Amino acid sequence: MNTFAAALSSHPCLYPPTWIPESSQYFTRYEVHGVQVEISTVEQETDSDALECIGVGPWRHHVLIPCGPHHVPVVRLELRLATELLRDRPDRYEPLLDHLSAHGYDADLLHRALTARPLPPDSHHYVETRLTQPPPHPR
């Protein structure tokens, strides 16, 4: 976290590096050329590979996104979706569902991600419905 904070020290810090005991994580937010950039470390152990921020999941299940001359590993959206459902943030999980519906997804990974979290039972049905039925078109 200190290295990240030092690297971005010339940019506005919107949320200083902080330990958040409830979630066992360090978190910070900066603004870099008009874009909010967040980083967190999660200090928990797990055997699962289907969690977004814990264990081997983000290292095993990622895609490379071109960023200038670099390719940046970004966690698979199937894992991110489970996190946003757990946090009950429809402003974030609805666009993820739209994207996965339009571009495809790894059904096995998504199932593992959804079952690795203590989600309400109706979440699984909602995700399945959203991914298999086209959304209604506005009139």
C-alpha positions as CSV (number, residue, x, y, z in Angstrom):
1,M,0.0,0.0,0.0
2,N,2.8,2.4,0.8
3,T,4.4,1.8,-2.6
4,F,1.1,2.6,-4.4
5,A,0.6,5.7,-2.3
6,A,4.2,6.9,-3.0
7,A,3.7,6.2,-6.7
8,L,0.6,8.4,-6.8
9,S,1.7,11.0,-4.3
10,S,1.6,13.7,-7.0
11,H,-2.1,13.1,-7.5
12,P,-5.0,14.1,-5.3
13,C,-5.7,11.6,-2.6
14,L,-9.4,11.2,-2.2
15,Y,-9.3,8.6,0.6
16,P,-6.0,8.2,2.5
17,P,-4.5,4.7,2.9
18,T,-6.5,3.2,5.8
19,W,-6.8,-0.1,7.6
20,I,-10.5,-1.2,7.6
21,P,-10.8,-3.8,10.4
22,E,-14.4,-4.9,9.5
23,S,-13.3,-6.2,6.1
24,S,-9.6,-6.9,7.0
25,Q,-8.3,-4.7,4.2
26,Y,-6.2,-1.7,3.5
27,F,-7.9,0.7,1.1
28,T,-7.0,4.0,-0.7
29,R,-8.4,6.1,-3.5
30,Y,-6.7,8.7,-5.8
31,E,-7.7,10.8,-8.7
32,V,-5.4,10.4,-11.7
33,H,-6.1,12.7,-14.6
34,G,-9.8,12.8,-13.8
35,V,-10.1,9.0,-13.1
36,Q,-10.7,7.6,-9.7
37,V,-8.2,4.8,-9.0
38,E,-8.7,2.6,-6.0
39,I,-6.5,-0.1,-4.5
40,S,-7.1,-2.4,-1.6
41,T,-5.4,-5.4,-0.1
42,V,-7.5,-8.0,1.6
43,E,-5.8,-9.8,4.5
44,Q,-7.8,-13.1,4.6
45,E,-6.9,-16.7,3.7
46,T,-9.0,-19.0,1.6
47,D,-8.7,-22.2,-0.4
48,S,-11.2,-20.9,-3.0
49,D,-10.1,-19.7,-6.5
50,A,-13.4,-18.1,-7.1
51,L,-13.1,-14.9,-5.0
52,E,-12.3,-11.6,-6.5
53,C,-9.9,-10.2,-3.9
54,I,-8.8,-13.2,-1.8
55,G,-6.7,-16.2,-2.5
56,V,-5.5,-17.2,-6.0
57,G,-8.7,-16.2,-7.8
58,P,-7.5,-12.9,-9.2
59,W,-4.1,-14.3,-10.2
60,R,-5.6,-17.4,-11.9
61,H,-8.7,-15.8,-13.4
62,H,-7.9,-12.6,-15.2
63,V,-7.8,-11.0,-18.6
64,L,-5.1,-8.8,-20.1
65,I,-6.3,-5.3,-21.0
66,P,-4.1,-3.1,-23.2
67,C,-3.1,0.1,-21.5
68,G,-0.8,2.1,-23.7
69,P,2.3,-0.1,-24.4
70,H,1.4,-2.4,-21.5
71,H,-1.0,-5.2,-20.9
72,V,-2.6,-5.0,-17.4
73,P,-4.1,-8.1,-15.8
74,V,-7.7,-7.4,-14.7
75,V,-9.8,-9.7,-12.6
76,R,-12.5,-11.7,-14.5
77,L,-15.9,-10.1,-14.4
78,E,-17.5,-13.3,-13.1
79,L,-15.6,-12.8,-9.8
80,R,-16.3,-9.0,-9.7
81,L,-20.1,-9.7,-10.2
82,A,-20.3,-11.9,-7.1
83,T,-18.6,-9.1,-5.1
84,E,-21.0,-6.5,-6.3
85,L,-24.0,-8.7,-5.6
86,L,-22.7,-9.3,-2.1
87,R,-22.4,-5.6,-1.6
88,D,-25.9,-5.1,-3.1
89,R,-24.7,-2.4,-5.6
90,P,-27.0,-2.6,-8.6
91,D,-25.3,0.4,-10.1
92,R,-22.3,-1.8,-10.5
93,Y,-23.7,-5.3,-11.0
94,E,-26.3,-4.4,-13.6
95,P,-23.7,-3.1,-16.1
96,L,-21.6,-6.3,-15.4
97,L,-24.6,-8.5,-16.2
98,D,-25.3,-6.5,-19.4
99,H,-21.7,-7.0,-20.5
100,L,-21.6,-10.7,-19.6
101,S,-24.9,-11.2,-21.4
102,A,-23.7,-9.5,-24.5
103,H,-20.1,-10.9,-24.6
104,G,-20.3,-14.3,-22.9
105,Y,-18.9,-15.6,-19.7
106,D,-17.4,-18.7,-18.1
107,A,-20.5,-20.4,-16.6
108,D,-18.4,-22.7,-14.3
109,L,-16.4,-19.8,-12.9
110,L,-19.5,-17.7,-12.4
111,H,-21.2,-20.6,-10.6
112,R,-18.2,-21.1,-8.3
113,A,-18.0,-17.4,-7.6
114,L,-21.7,-17.1,-6.7
115,T,-21.5,-20.2,-4.4
116,A,-18.3,-19.0,-2.7
117,R,-20.1,-16.0,-1.3
118,P,-22.9,-15.9,1.2
119,L,-25.4,-14.5,-1.3
120,P,-29.2,-14.5,-0.9
121,P,-30.7,-17.5,-2.7
122,D,-32.6,-15.3,-5.1
123,S,-29.3,-13.8,-6.4
124,H,-28.5,-17.0,-8.2
125,H,-31.9,-17.1,-9.9
126,Y,-31.7,-13.4,-10.8
127,V,-28.3,-13.8,-12.4
128,E,-29.4,-16.8,-14.4
129,T,-32.5,-15.0,-15.6
130,R,-30.5,-11.9,-16.6
131,L,-27.9,-13.9,-18.5
132,T,-30.3,-16.1,-20.3
133,Q,-33.1,-13.7,-21.2
134,P,-32.7,-10.5,-23.1
135,P,-33.6,-7.4,-21.2
136,P,-36.9,-5.7,-22.2
137,H,-36.4,-3.0,-24.8
138,P,-37.5,0.5,-23.9
139,R,-40.4,1.9,-26.0
